[in-house]
């Protein structure tokens, strides 16, 4: 019974992905982002889950990241006519890393500071000036590999989902890193 219900759930998910790709990718990105934030909060020592933060992260991922990824990957596949040769895959990775990746990180940092934390814009801007280059450079150390795998081996309709899965762990990493930096600054004072 267990394996047949799992298969049915997977089949239903794949059916939704086929019939409603944008909606399914948006929901998947939102849910994975929410779960990632819950895990991040627990790992960073927060005793009571901040539901507002979880929901706002889900809204950002479901309302922007999932749809942006859907349209970006669809456009790239049309532009490059679905080619998967080494040169084309390299071009796709470079385009993604020079456009969507920096935009996603910048917009998230703005959204997180202004909307989630309710920090005044001038402080958010200063934090972005200080931390954005490090965040983006860190992303460039492994997201190109994810992009390569995505464009070379993953079918178009699963690319946003793979990215959302990687973002699940990326979100945990960034939260734990920010927490350790905050603790280090507090000790230094």
Residue frames relative to the residue before (quaternion, step in Angstrom):
aa qw qx qy qz dx dy dz
X 1.0000 0.0000 0.0000 0.0000 0.00 0.00 0.00
X 0.6523 0.5461 -0.3159 0.4200 3.58 0.94 -0.92
X 0.7217 0.4401 -0.2745 0.4584 3.59 0.77 -0.96
X 0.6462 0.5048 -0.3429 0.4583 3.60 1.04 -0.61
X 0.6413 0.4958 -0.3426 0.4750 3.62 1.05 -0.61
X 0.6090 0.5308 -0.3489 0.4751 3.59 1.11 -0.66
X 0.6513 0.5101 -0.3128 0.4666 3.53 0.94 -0.90
X 0.6442 0.5167 -0.3200 0.4644 3.56 0.98 -0.83
X 0.6451 0.5111 -0.3215 0.4683 3.58 0.97 -0.83
X 0.6559 0.4975 -0.3054 0.4786 3.57 0.93 -0.87
X 0.6518 0.5080 -0.3173 0.4652 3.59 0.93 -0.85
X 0.6445 0.5075 -0.3264 0.4695 3.60 0.99 -0.78
X 0.6395 0.5221 -0.3247 0.4615 3.56 0.98 -0.84
X 0.6761 0.4877 -0.2914 0.4691 3.59 0.86 -0.95
X 0.6177 0.5337 -0.3384 0.4681 3.57 1.08 -0.68
X 0.6557 0.4957 -0.3038 0.4817 3.58 0.97 -0.86
X 0.6278 0.5380 -0.3250 0.4591 3.56 1.03 -0.81
X 0.6729 0.4887 -0.2809 0.4790 3.56 1.03 -0.80
X 0.7381 0.4310 -0.2260 0.4673 3.58 0.88 -0.98
X 0.8036 0.1091 -0.0107 0.5850 3.58 1.00 -0.85
X 0.0771 -0.8666 0.4893 0.0600 3.60 0.61 1.08
X 0.6736 0.4972 -0.3157 0.4465 3.60 0.82 -0.90
X 0.6753 0.4942 -0.2937 0.4620 3.58 0.82 -0.98
X 0.6783 0.4987 -0.2971 0.4505 3.58 0.87 -0.94
X 0.6619 0.4901 -0.3087 0.4757 3.60 0.95 -0.80
X 0.6362 0.5251 -0.3258 0.4619 3.59 1.02 -0.77
X 0.6708 0.4844 -0.2963 0.4771 3.58 0.90 -0.91
X 0.6431 0.5234 -0.3195 0.4588 3.58 0.95 -0.87
X 0.6567 0.5018 -0.3110 0.4694 3.59 0.89 -0.91
X 0.6664 0.5111 -0.2992 0.4529 3.58 0.95 -0.86
X 0.6747 0.4886 -0.2965 0.4671 3.58 0.87 -0.93
X 0.6686 0.4916 -0.3087 0.4647 3.60 0.87 -0.90
X 0.6337 0.5213 -0.3303 0.4665 3.59 1.02 -0.73
X 0.6546 0.5167 -0.3094 0.4569 3.57 0.98 -0.83
X 0.6636 0.4876 -0.2986 0.4824 3.57 0.91 -0.91
X 0.6219 0.5433 -0.3305 0.4570 3.57 1.01 -0.82
X 0.6787 0.4866 -0.2992 0.4615 3.58 0.93 -0.85
X 0.6120 0.5306 -0.3519 0.4692 3.59 1.02 -0.71
X 0.6553 0.4964 -0.3054 0.4805 3.59 0.91 -0.93
X 0.6426 0.5313 -0.3175 0.4517 3.60 0.94 -0.89
X 0.6666 0.5017 -0.3087 0.4568 3.55 0.87 -0.93
X 0.6616 0.5062 -0.3068 0.4603 3.57 0.92 -0.88
X 0.6873 0.4885 -0.2810 0.4584 3.59 0.90 -0.94
X 0.7016 0.4534 -0.2736 0.4768 3.59 1.09 -0.64
X 0.6312 -0.6047 0.3105 0.3735 3.57 1.26 0.22
X 0.4271 0.6819 -0.4902 0.3352 3.60 1.18 0.14
X 0.3793 -0.7666 0.4778 0.2002 3.56 -0.67 1.13
X 0.7843 0.1987 -0.0976 0.5795 3.58 0.90 -0.92
X 0.4604 -0.7011 0.4734 0.2691 3.58 -0.64 1.15
X 0.3313 -0.7296 0.5689 0.1849 3.55 -0.93 0.97
X 0.2547 -0.8254 0.4878 0.1262 3.56 0.06 1.33
X 0.5989 0.5612 -0.3668 0.4379 3.59 1.00 -0.73
X 0.6602 0.5085 -0.2942 0.4679 3.56 0.92 -0.95
X 0.6413 0.5216 -0.3203 0.4627 3.59 0.92 -0.91
X 0.6931 0.4812 -0.2848 0.4549 3.58 0.82 -0.99
X 0.6633 0.5007 -0.3134 0.4594 3.59 0.96 -0.80
X 0.6292 0.5051 -0.3367 0.4854 3.59 1.08 -0.64
X 0.6262 0.5291 -0.3325 0.4661 3.58 1.05 -0.74
X 0.6380 0.5238 -0.3221 0.4635 3.58 1.01 -0.81
X 0.6580 0.5044 -0.3188 0.4594 3.59 0.92 -0.85
X 0.6941 0.4718 -0.2802 0.4659 3.58 0.83 -0.98
X 0.7186 0.4428 -0.2554 0.4715 3.58 0.89 -0.90
X 0.7293 0.4397 -0.2385 0.4669 3.56 1.06 -0.73
X 0.7952 0.2461 -0.1429 0.5355 3.57 1.12 -0.52
X 0.7352 0.4590 -0.2773 0.4147 3.60 0.52 -1.16
X 0.6754 0.4948 -0.2981 0.4585 3.59 0.84 -0.94
X 0.7080 0.4418 -0.2744 0.4778 3.61 0.76 -0.98
X 0.6368 0.5226 -0.3432 0.4512 3.62 0.93 -0.80
X 0.6569 0.5039 -0.3021 0.4726 3.56 0.96 -0.85
X 0.6192 0.5530 -0.3361 0.4448 3.57 0.99 -0.86
X 0.7293 0.4299 -0.2486 0.4706 3.57 0.72 -1.06
X 0.6259 0.5457 -0.3398 0.4415 3.59 1.02 -0.78
X 0.7002 0.4605 -0.2744 0.4715 3.59 0.79 -1.00
X 0.6305 0.5270 -0.3329 0.4624 3.58 1.01 -0.78
X 0.6602 0.5067 -0.3033 0.4641 3.57 0.94 -0.91
X 0.6632 0.5085 -0.3172 0.4483 3.59 0.85 -0.92
X 0.6592 0.5046 -0.3203 0.4564 3.58 0.95 -0.82
X 0.6495 0.4912 -0.3214 0.4833 3.59 1.03 -0.72
X 0.6606 0.5216 -0.3113 0.4412 3.57 0.91 -0.93
X 0.7712 0.3138 -0.1668 0.5282 3.57 0.95 -0.89
X 0.4411 -0.7463 0.4108 0.2822 3.56 1.33 0.39
X 0.6767 -0.5480 0.2850 0.4007 3.58 1.01 0.86
X 0.3641 0.7527 -0.4836 0.2590 3.61 1.24 0.21
X 0.1406 -0.7956 0.5859 0.0624 3.56 -1.15 0.73
X 0.3373 0.7275 -0.5289 0.2780 3.59 1.15 0.50
X 0.7113 -0.4988 0.2994 0.3944 3.55 -1.22 0.54
X 0.6722 0.5030 -0.3031 0.4508 3.59 0.87 -0.91
X 0.6712 0.4910 -0.2977 0.4689 3.60 0.94 -0.86
X 0.6326 0.5213 -0.3296 0.4684 3.57 0.97 -0.85
X 0.6388 0.5231 -0.3232 0.4625 3.60 0.95 -0.83
X 0.6485 0.5104 -0.3173 0.4672 3.60 0.95 -0.84
X 0.6497 0.5148 -0.3186 0.4598 3.59 0.96 -0.84
X 0.6497 0.5145 -0.3150 0.4626 3.57 0.95 -0.89
X 0.6634 0.4991 -0.3071 0.4653 3.59 0.87 -0.92
X 0.6524 0.5107 -0.3189 0.4602 3.61 0.90 -0.88
X 0.6614 0.5018 -0.3086 0.4642 3.57 0.92 -0.88
X 0.7116 0.4754 -0.2653 0.4441 3.56 0.87 -0.95
X 0.7097 0.4310 -0.2627 0.4914 3.59 1.17 -0.46
X 0.7491 0.3543 -0.2108 0.5185 3.60 1.22 -0.26
X 0.7985 0.3308 -0.1827 0.4685 3.58 0.23 -1.27
X 0.6519 0.5358 -0.3284 0.4244 3.60 0.86 -0.87
X 0.7057 0.4318 -0.2976 0.4765 3.66 0.68 -0.89
X 0.6343 0.5323 -0.3316 0.4521 3.58 1.02 -0.78
X 0.6462 0.5243 -0.3200 0.4528 3.60 0.89 -0.91
X 0.6992 0.4731 -0.2825 0.4555 3.57 0.83 -0.97
X 0.6576 0.5069 -0.3158 0.4593 3.58 0.93 -0.83
X 0.6853 0.4781 -0.2943 0.4638 3.59 0.82 -0.95
X 0.6389 0.5142 -0.3427 0.4583 3.57 0.99 -0.73
X 0.6520 0.5151 -0.3283 0.4491 3.59 0.92 -0.82
X 0.6334 0.5084 -0.3221 0.4864 3.58 1.03 -0.76
X 0.6697 0.5057 -0.2882 0.4612 3.57 0.85 -1.04
X 0.6626 0.5145 -0.3102 0.4474 3.58 0.86 -0.97
X 0.7046 0.4702 -0.2722 0.4564 3.58 0.84 -0.95
X 0.7555 0.4088 -0.2189 0.4627 3.57 0.72 -1.09
X 0.7784 0.3623 -0.1887 0.4767 3.59 0.75 -1.03
X 0.7502 0.4042 -0.2392 0.4655 3.58 0.67 -1.05
X 0.7778 0.3312 -0.1815 0.5023 3.59 0.76 -1.02
X 0.2885 -0.7811 0.4961 0.2459 3.60 1.26 -0.40
X 0.2876 0.7591 -0.5144 0.2765 3.53 1.06 0.90
X 0.5439 -0.6119 0.4495 0.3573 3.62 -0.99 0.72
X 0.6420 -0.5814 0.3528 0.3540 3.54 -1.07 0.85
X 0.6560 0.5247 -0.3391 0.4234 3.62 0.84 -0.87
X 0.6660 0.4790 -0.3070 0.4825 3.63 1.03 -0.68
X 0.6126 0.5337 -0.3416 0.4724 3.58 1.08 -0.74
X 0.6513 0.5248 -0.3077 0.4536 3.56 0.92 -0.94
X 0.6571 0.5013 -0.3079 0.4714 3.59 0.96 -0.84
X 0.6470 0.5098 -0.3222 0.4667 3.59 0.96 -0.84
X 0.6418 0.5181 -0.3245 0.4630 3.57 0.98 -0.83
X 0.6308 0.5362 -0.3347 0.4500 3.60 0.93 -0.84
X 0.7130 0.4599 -0.2521 0.4654 3.57 0.99 -0.86
X 0.8256 0.3103 -0.1252 0.4543 3.59 0.81 -0.96
X 0.5433 0.6553 -0.4087 0.3292 3.62 1.07 -0.54
X 0.6562 0.5080 -0.3538 0.4315 3.65 0.76 -0.81
X 0.6593 0.5041 -0.3109 0.4632 3.60 0.95 -0.83
X 0.6382 0.5216 -0.3245 0.4640 3.58 0.96 -0.87
X 0.7029 0.4640 -0.2811 0.4600 3.58 0.80 -0.97
X 0.6439 0.5084 -0.3291 0.4676 3.60 0.95 -0.78
X 0.6308 0.5154 -0.3293 0.4775 3.58 1.03 -0.73
X 0.6379 0.5185 -0.3251 0.4675 3.58 0.97 -0.83
X 0.6711 0.5034 -0.3014 0.4531 3.58 0.99 -0.77
X 0.5787 0.5870 -0.3958 0.4048 3.61 1.18 -0.15
X 0.8309 0.1544 -0.1031 0.5246 3.60 1.09 -0.49
X 0.5695 0.6086 -0.4036 0.3774 3.64 1.08 -0.40
X 0.5800 0.5538 -0.4082 0.4362 3.66 1.03 -0.41
X 0.6193 0.5242 -0.3447 0.4721 3.60 1.07 -0.65
X 0.6281 0.5171 -0.3229 0.4836 3.57 1.01 -0.84
X 0.6542 0.5154 -0.3082 0.4597 3.57 0.93 -0.89
X 0.6342 0.5335 -0.3284 0.4532 3.56 0.96 -0.86
X 0.6651 0.4852 -0.2986 0.4828 3.58 0.85 -0.96
X 0.6451 0.5448 -0.3126 0.4351 3.56 0.93 -0.95
X 0.7567 0.4026 -0.2214 0.4650 3.60 0.72 -1.05
X 0.6894 0.4881 -0.2820 0.4550 3.57 1.09 -0.64
X 0.8517 0.2193 -0.0531 0.4730 3.58 0.82 -0.98
X 0.7005 0.4761 -0.2715 0.4572 3.60 1.12 -0.54
X 0.4662 -0.6682 0.4958 0.3006 3.60 -0.88 0.89
X 0.6896 -0.5217 0.3231 0.3845 3.56 -1.13 0.74
X 0.7238 0.4709 -0.2743 0.4232 3.60 0.75 -0.99
X 0.6953 0.4361 -0.2866 0.4943 3.63 1.24 -0.13
X 0.4684 0.7232 -0.4295 0.2703 3.62 1.20 -0.20
X 0.6589 0.4858 -0.3180 0.4783 3.59 0.91 -0.83
X 0.6364 0.5331 -0.3310 0.4485 3.57 1.03 -0.75
X 0.6333 0.5024 -0.3346 0.4842 3.59 0.97 -0.77
X 0.6491 0.5123 -0.3157 0.4653 3.57 0.93 -0.88
X 0.6499 0.5146 -0.3161 0.4614 3.59 0.98 -0.81
X 0.6353 0.5182 -0.3272 0.4699 3.58 1.05 -0.71
X 0.6550 0.4814 -0.3093 0.4936 3.57 0.96 -0.82
X 0.6382 0.5291 -0.3215 0.4576 3.60 1.01 -0.80
X 0.5307 0.6136 -0.3945 0.4315 3.57 1.20 -0.55
X 0.7329 0.4035 -0.2232 0.5002 3.60 0.82 -1.01
X 0.5961 0.5639 -0.3495 0.4523 3.59 1.11 -0.71
X 0.6488 0.5207 -0.3128 0.4584 3.60 0.97 -0.85
X 0.6383 0.5093 -0.3184 0.4815 3.57 1.01 -0.81
X 0.6454 0.5263 -0.3127 0.4569 3.57 0.92 -0.93
X 0.6891 0.4821 -0.2948 0.4536 3.61 0.79 -0.95
X 0.6463 0.5186 -0.3253 0.4555 3.59 0.98 -0.80
X 0.6847 0.4756 -0.2884 0.4710 3.57 0.89 -0.92
X 0.6308 0.5267 -0.3278 0.4661 3.57 1.07 -0.72
X 0.6525 0.5024 -0.3091 0.4756 3.59 0.95 -0.89
X 0.6362 0.5307 -0.3225 0.4579 3.58 1.01 -0.81
X 0.6779 0.4796 -0.3048 0.4664 3.60 0.88 -0.89
X 0.6303 0.5208 -0.3380 0.4661 3.60 1.06 -0.70
X 0.6370 0.5252 -0.3193 0.4652 3.59 1.02 -0.82
X 0.6620 0.4971 -0.3056 0.4705 3.59 0.95 -0.86
X 0.6456 0.5191 -0.3184 0.4609 3.58 1.00 -0.81
X 0.6502 0.5001 -0.3160 0.4767 3.60 1.00 -0.81
X 0.6455 0.5237 -0.3226 0.4529 3.59 0.99 -0.79
X 0.6462 0.5119 -0.3135 0.4712 3.59 1.05 -0.79
X 0.6472 0.5470 -0.3103 0.4309 3.58 1.04 -0.84
X 0.6469 0.5098 -0.3249 0.4649 3.59 1.11 -0.59
